[in-house]
Amino acid sequence: MCKIIAIINDKGGVSKTTTTMNLGTALWLLGYRVLLVDSDKQCNLTVTMDKSSYAPGVTTLYDWMLDEQMAPPVYERYPGLDYIPSGVRIDDLNTWLADKVYRENYLAMRLDMLRPEYDFILIDCAPGCTSIINKNAIAAADGVIIPVRADLYSVQGKDAVINIIEQINKMMGKRVEMMGYLLTQFEKTRMGLEVKDFFQGGSAPVFPVPIRKCAKCNEAPKDQMSLYEFAADSTAADDYMRLAEYLTNRLPRSKKWLPREWGRKAAQAHEEFLKNQEGNN
């Protein structure tokens, strides 16, 4: 069965897009069919997946939300790894949806029709959790991952998303799961360990795999790559792979599944992707 996961936090700069891109690619490398959905007007995920998708005339999530009769704007990154791009007008949907009946349920209705085609659908959300678009993402999801930076400011408003999840569940009779806090940009400093202890001492779960601080996370998107094409042996690539393995009950890892193996698969797919781009230009 397909699992839809919203990746969201009230704060910006906590690695939501980085997590969507790399967790999604890791799941694909493990053999799952994956769809990534960009619901952020910054369109960072869209540009990383394929910069040509961020162009006038490209059908986006915005268009599909306005017209459910149109074909889903699904584009292929690699065979088995697809995405739905965002656009700069995505925030206009908050106004358009404001007076609609069941306004929080529009994205769920659209993504439900795609469930048979995928094992995982990951939604990259904009900062904040009270916008109608982000409530749509939560309502469409089976579970929510909340990335949090391992720093002092992450403890502020840490329950904002959880409160929205509870509201959605109560209002819509759903059971959206709070899957856990995901510590990102983690370092074993005093601050990092204190933040880790703070979240582990709370009532909500914390993923046992923190994502270590890694410069490659910021460098890879410039080349339209995930960590697996850009730096397959990086610490963060290993962490996101372990997160994917944890979510799919694949731990302990096979001794044959090493960075050179997932790096080879990702590099070959990316080479074909670039050839297709050249052929379309």
C-alpha positions as CSV (number, residue, x, y, z in Angstrom):
1,M,0.0,0.0,0.0
2,C,1.1,3.5,-0.8
3,K,2.2,5.7,2.1
4,I,1.8,9.5,1.8
5,I,4.2,11.5,4.0
6,A,4.1,15.2,4.6
7,I,7.5,16.8,5.5
8,I,6.7,20.0,7.3
9,N,7.8,22.3,10.1
10,D,6.6,25.7,11.3
11,K,10.2,27.0,10.8
12,G,12.2,27.5,7.6
13,G,15.8,26.3,7.1
14,V,15.3,22.9,8.7
15,S,16.1,20.8,5.7
16,K,12.5,20.0,4.5
17,T,13.4,20.1,0.8
18,T,16.8,18.3,1.5
19,T,14.9,15.6,3.3
20,T,12.3,15.2,0.7
21,M,14.8,14.9,-2.1
22,N,17.3,12.6,-0.4
23,L,14.8,10.4,1.5
24,G,12.8,10.0,-1.7
25,T,15.9,9.1,-3.7
26,A,17.0,6.7,-1.1
27,L,13.6,4.9,-1.1
28,W,13.8,4.8,-4.9
29,L,17.3,3.3,-4.7
30,L,15.9,0.6,-2.4
31,G,13.5,-0.4,-5.2
32,Y,10.3,1.6,-4.3
33,R,8.2,3.6,-6.6
34,V,8.3,7.2,-5.4
35,L,6.5,10.4,-6.1
36,L,7.8,13.8,-4.8
37,V,5.3,16.7,-4.5
38,D,6.5,20.3,-4.3
39,S,4.0,22.5,-2.5
40,D,6.3,25.4,-1.7
41,K,6.3,28.6,-3.8
42,Q,10.1,28.8,-3.5
43,C,10.1,25.7,-5.9
44,N,13.5,24.5,-4.6
45,L,12.5,20.9,-5.0
46,T,11.1,21.5,-8.5
47,V,14.4,23.2,-9.7
48,T,16.5,20.4,-8.2
49,M,14.5,17.7,-9.9
50,D,14.6,19.4,-13.3
51,K,15.2,23.2,-13.7
52,S,13.2,23.0,-17.0
53,S,10.1,22.4,-14.9
54,Y,10.4,25.9,-13.5
55,A,9.3,27.6,-16.6
56,P,6.3,29.4,-18.1
57,G,3.7,27.0,-19.5
58,V,4.7,24.0,-17.4
59,T,1.6,22.5,-15.7
60,T,2.1,22.5,-11.9
61,L,0.4,21.5,-8.7
62,Y,-1.3,24.9,-8.7
63,D,-3.0,24.1,-12.0
64,W,-4.1,20.6,-10.9
65,M,-5.6,21.9,-7.6
66,L,-7.7,24.3,-9.6
67,D,-8.9,21.7,-12.1
68,E,-9.2,18.1,-10.9
69,Q,-10.3,17.0,-14.4
70,M,-6.9,17.7,-15.9
71,A,-4.3,14.9,-16.0
72,P,-2.0,14.9,-13.0
73,P,1.1,17.0,-13.7
74,V,3.5,14.1,-13.0
75,Y,7.0,14.3,-14.5
76,E,9.6,11.6,-14.6
77,R,13.0,12.2,-13.0
78,Y,14.1,8.5,-13.3
79,P,12.0,5.5,-14.1
80,G,10.1,4.9,-10.8
81,L,11.0,8.3,-9.3
82,D,8.5,11.0,-10.4
83,Y,7.6,14.5,-9.2
84,I,4.9,17.1,-9.3
85,P,6.3,20.6,-9.7
86,S,5.3,23.7,-7.8
87,G,5.0,27.3,-9.2
88,V,5.2,30.8,-7.8
89,R,1.4,31.1,-7.7
90,I,0.9,28.2,-5.4
91,D,0.2,30.5,-2.4
92,D,-2.8,31.9,-4.3
93,L,-4.5,28.6,-3.6
94,N,-4.9,29.7,0.1
95,T,-7.3,32.5,-1.1
96,W,-9.0,30.2,-3.7
97,L,-9.7,27.5,-1.1
98,A,-10.7,29.8,1.7
99,D,-14.5,29.6,1.0
100,K,-14.6,26.0,-0.3
101,V,-16.4,23.2,1.5
102,Y,-13.9,20.7,2.8
103,R,-11.2,23.1,1.8
104,E,-8.5,21.0,3.6
105,N,-9.3,17.9,1.6
106,Y,-8.6,19.0,-2.0
107,L,-5.0,17.7,-2.2
108,A,-6.1,14.4,-0.6
109,M,-8.7,13.8,-3.3
110,R,-6.1,14.3,-6.0
111,L,-3.3,12.3,-4.5
112,D,-5.6,9.4,-3.6
113,M,-6.0,8.7,-7.4
114,L,-2.2,8.3,-7.6
115,R,-1.9,5.9,-4.7
116,P,-2.0,2.7,-6.9
117,E,1.0,3.9,-8.9
118,Y,3.4,4.4,-6.0
119,D,4.8,3.0,-2.8
120,F,5.6,6.4,-1.3
121,I,4.5,9.9,-1.9
122,L,6.5,12.6,-0.2
123,I,5.1,16.2,0.1
124,D,7.6,19.0,0.5
125,C,5.8,21.8,2.4
126,A,6.5,25.5,2.8
127,P,7.5,26.9,6.2
128,G,4.5,27.3,8.5
129,C,1.7,24.9,9.3
130,T,-1.5,27.0,9.5
131,S,-1.8,27.9,5.8
132,I,-4.6,26.1,4.0
133,I,-2.1,24.5,1.6
134,N,-0.1,23.0,4.4
135,K,-3.3,21.8,6.1
136,N,-4.1,20.1,2.8
137,A,-0.7,18.4,2.9
138,I,-1.3,17.1,6.4
139,A,-4.8,16.0,5.6
140,A,-3.6,14.1,2.5
141,A,-0.9,12.3,4.5
142,D,-0.9,9.1,6.3
143,G,2.0,10.3,8.4
144,V,4.1,13.5,9.1
145,I,7.9,13.9,9.5
146,I,9.0,17.1,11.2
147,P,12.7,17.9,10.4
148,V,14.3,20.0,13.2
149,R,17.7,21.6,13.2
150,A,19.8,20.5,16.2
151,D,20.1,24.0,17.5
152,L,18.6,26.2,20.2
153,Y,15.9,27.8,18.1
154,S,14.4,24.4,17.2
155,V,12.8,24.0,20.6
156,Q,10.6,27.1,19.9
157,G,7.1,26.2,18.7
158,K,8.1,22.5,18.4
159,D,4.5,21.4,19.0
160,A,2.9,23.7,16.4
161,V,2.6,20.9,13.7
162,I,1.5,18.4,16.3
163,N,-1.4,20.7,17.2
164,I,-2.5,21.0,13.6
165,I,-2.3,17.2,13.1
166,E,-4.6,16.8,16.1
167,Q,-7.0,19.4,14.7
168,I,-7.1,17.7,11.3
169,N,-7.7,14.3,12.8
170,K,-10.5,15.6,15.0
171,M,-12.1,17.7,12.3
172,M,-11.9,15.1,9.4
173,G,-12.0,11.9,11.4
174,K,-8.6,10.9,10.1
175,R,-5.6,9.2,11.8
176,V,-2.6,11.1,10.4
177,E,0.4,9.7,12.3
178,M,3.0,11.9,13.9
179,M,5.9,9.7,12.6
180,G,8.6,11.6,14.4
181,Y,11.0,14.5,14.7
182,L,14.0,14.2,12.4
183,L,17.1,15.9,13.7
184,T,19.0,17.5,10.9
185,Q,22.4,19.2,10.5
186,F,23.3,17.3,13.7
187,E,26.7,17.6,15.3
188,K,27.9,15.9,18.5
189,T,28.5,19.2,20.2
190,R,27.1,20.1,23.6
191,M,24.3,22.0,21.9
192,G,23.5,19.2,19.5
193,L,23.3,16.6,22.3
194,E,21.2,18.8,24.5
195,V,18.7,19.4,21.7
196,K,18.6,15.7,21.0
197,D,18.0,15.0,24.7
198,F,15.3,17.6,24.7
199,F,13.3,16.1,21.9
200,Q,13.8,12.5,23.1
201,G,12.4,13.5,26.4
202,G,9.2,14.7,24.9
203,S,5.9,12.9,24.2
204,A,6.4,12.6,20.5
205,P,8.8,10.1,18.9
206,V,12.3,11.0,17.5
207,F,13.8,9.1,14.6
208,P,16.8,7.1,15.8
209,V,18.8,8.2,12.8
210,P,19.9,11.9,13.0
211,I,21.1,13.5,9.8
212,R,24.6,14.7,10.4
213,K,25.8,18.1,9.3
214,C,27.2,17.8,5.8
215,A,28.3,20.5,3.3
216,K,27.4,18.2,0.4
217,C,23.7,18.8,1.2
218,N,24.0,22.4,0.1
219,E,26.3,21.7,-2.9
220,A,24.3,18.9,-4.5
221,P,21.2,20.9,-5.6
222,K,23.3,23.3,-7.6
223,D,24.0,20.4,-10.0
224,Q,20.4,19.1,-10.0
225,M,21.5,16.1,-7.9
226,S,20.6,14.4,-4.7
227,L,23.4,13.3,-2.4
228,Y,23.4,9.9,-4.1
229,E,24.5,11.2,-7.5
230,F,26.7,14.0,-6.0
231,A,28.4,12.4,-3.0
232,A,27.2,8.8,-2.5
233,D,29.8,8.2,0.3
234,S,28.9,11.3,2.3
235,T,27.7,11.0,5.9
236,A,24.3,12.5,5.1
237,A,23.8,10.1,2.2
238,D,24.4,7.3,4.6
239,D,22.0,8.8,7.2
240,Y,19.2,9.3,4.7
241,M,19.7,5.8,3.5
242,R,19.4,4.5,7.0
243,L,16.3,6.5,7.5
244,A,14.8,4.9,4.4
245,E,15.8,1.5,5.6
246,Y,14.3,2.3,9.0
247,L,11.0,3.3,7.4
248,T,10.8,0.2,5.3
249,N,12.0,-2.2,8.1
250,R,15.2,-3.0,6.2
251,L,17.6,-2.8,9.1
252,P,20.1,-4.3,9.6
253,R,21.6,-3.4,6.2
254,S,22.8,-6.0,3.8
255,K,26.5,-6.2,3.7
256,K,26.4,-5.9,-0.1
257,W,24.5,-2.6,0.0
258,L,27.3,0.0,0.1
259,P,27.8,3.6,-1.1
260,R,29.5,2.4,-4.3
261,E,26.4,0.3,-5.1
262,W,23.8,3.0,-4.6
263,G,26.2,5.6,-6.1
264,R,26.5,3.5,-9.3
265,K,22.8,3.1,-9.7
266,A,22.1,6.8,-9.1
267,A,24.9,7.9,-11.4
268,Q,23.7,5.8,-14.3
269,A,20.2,7.1,-13.9
270,H,21.4,10.7,-13.7
271,E,23.4,10.2,-16.9
272,E,20.3,9.0,-18.7
273,F,18.4,11.9,-17.3
274,L,20.9,14.4,-18.7
275,K,20.8,12.8,-22.1
276,N,17.1,13.1,-22.2
277,Q,17.3,16.8,-21.2
278,E,19.8,17.4,-24.0
279,G,17.5,15.6,-26.4
280,N,14.5,17.7,-25.5
281,N,16.4,21.0,-25.9
